[in-house]
Amino acid sequence: MPSGKRRASKILDEYGAAQSELIGKAVVLTDGKAGTVENVWLDELHGLRISIAGHEGR
């Protein structure tokens, strides 16, 4: 497999592992609010994004 495809495959593997590890976990934000990880996705601007249930966001 060419090195570009290999790197892309590793990134996607790590993304899948992050989703598996994080979704459903309890978290406490720096502003003191708590919730559970609802969703994890990749964003072109921010990188890894996490949605928290029980927190409205900004």
C-alpha positions in Angstrom: 0.0 0.0 0.0 1.4 3.5 -0.9 2.5 5.5 2.1 -0.2 8.2 1.7 -2.9 5.5 1.8 -1.2 3.8 4.8 -1.2 7.1 6.7 -4.8 7.8 5.9 -5.8 4.3 7.0 -4.0 4.9 10.3 -5.8 8.2 10.9 -9.1 6.5 10.3 -8.2 3.6 12.6 -7.4 6.1 15.4 -10.6 8.0 14.7 -12.6 4.9 15.1 -10.8 4.0 18.3 -11.4 7.5 19.7 -15.1 7.1 18.9 -15.3 3.7 20.6 -13.4 4.9 23.7 -15.2 8.3 24.2 -18.9 7.8 23.3 -20.9 7.3 26.4 -18.2 8.4 28.8 -18.9 10.9 31.6 -17.1 14.2 31.3 -16.8 17.4 33.3 -16.1 20.6 31.4 -13.8 23.4 32.6 -16.9 25.6 33.3 -18.1 23.0 35.8 -20.9 21.5 33.6 -21.1 17.7 33.3 -22.5 15.4 30.7 -21.7 12.4 28.6 -20.0 12.2 25.2 -22.8 11.9 22.6 -20.8 12.1 19.3 -17.3 12.4 18.0 -16.5 13.7 14.5 -13.8 15.3 12.4 -14.0 19.0 11.4 -11.8 20.6 8.8 -11.3 23.7 11.0 -11.0 22.3 14.5 -9.9 18.7 14.1 -11.6 16.3 16.5 -14.9 17.6 17.7 -16.9 16.2 20.6 -20.7 16.7 21.3 -21.7 16.6 25.0 -25.2 15.5 26.1 -26.5 17.8 28.8 -24.5 20.8 27.6 -25.9 23.3 25.1 -22.5 24.6 24.0 -21.9 28.2 22.9 
